[in-house]
Amino acid sequence: MTRPVDDTWTPRQRELAKTTDPYAPQDCIIYFIMGRDPWYGLPGRDKPTIVLYIGETARDSIERILEHFRDKWWARDIRGYHILTDEATGEPKVFGCKADVWVEERRLVNLLEPPHNWEYNVSNQWLIKDGRGVYQELPPQPAWWPRPGHAPAPPRRRADVDAGLPAPKRKRERGPAAEAWLRKVRTLVWCAVGWAVVAVAGWIWVAVEGWVETPQDGAGTGALLATLLAIAIVKIRAKIRRKLRRLAKQLR
């Protein structure tokens, strides 16, 4: 038997009722997403942390909440979440079907007026859409907040950071002087490694060939070969750089 459509259902819920039965038995819960109040500082907005969004789900609650961390442009304001619990048991309050959970969700949205809930909430004076207040102007926001005339950028923040874990360290930007110094250090390190490899290889070679009488003589010979090779490379590199400079001057 087809059940009547509730007049309080939103357009989205009415569309959903055409393909699924909202009265079909399934366990549903309600969750609250908490975070920074974008309206903080205005008259009547004296709490820095508020309920940003109220939702319901029949799926795993953590999985559904993490989708908000990944998908919502306002995810950087999120500071945590809360599952609606039964006052008697302290356990998550479970509703028997979608129709039942929608009734409680509507009541809570009307009561708490989360700024990012559109369903049941279009008359809320604190409503926000795409980074802008719908009915009044927002106070100054962080630099990442979408500016008027710009589409909101997807949040580049991990859910574990928003959940209170340490934020990953940002890579420092180096100036030209620091980059030049770093290149010199890398060159010296690679030269030292190359010298050591050649020295050891030369030591082994002269020892195998029997050109020296003691291992100490072999080490000295290997070091000498490595030093001569390093001097040759430096000379050749200097000549190449001089030729490149002359060529660059001719092309100007």
Sequence and secondary structure as in RCSB ss.txt:
>XXXX:A:sequence
MTRPVDDTWTPRQRELAKTTDPYAPQDCIIYFIMGRDPWYGLPGRDKPTIVLYIGETARDSIERILEHFRDKWWA
RDIRGYHILTDEATGEPKVFGCKADVWVEERRLVNLLEPPHNWEYNVSNQWLIKDGRGVYQELPPQPAWWPRPGH
APAPPRRRADVDAGLPAPKRKRERGPAAEAWLRKVRTLVWCAVGWAVVAVAGWIWVAVEGWVETPQDGAGTGALL
ATLLAIAIVKIRAKIRRKLRRLAKQLR
>XXXX:A:secstr
      TT  HHHHHHHHHS TTS   BEEEEEEEE TTTTSTT   SEEEEEEEEESS HHHHHHHHHHH TTG
GGEEEEEE B TTT SB  BSSHHHHHHHHHHHHHHH  TT  TT TT TT EETTEESSS      TTS  TTS
        HHHHTT           HHHHHHHHHHHHHHHHHHHHHHHHHHHHHHHHHHT  SSHHHHHHHHHHH
HHHHHHHHHHHHHHHHHHHHHHHHHH 
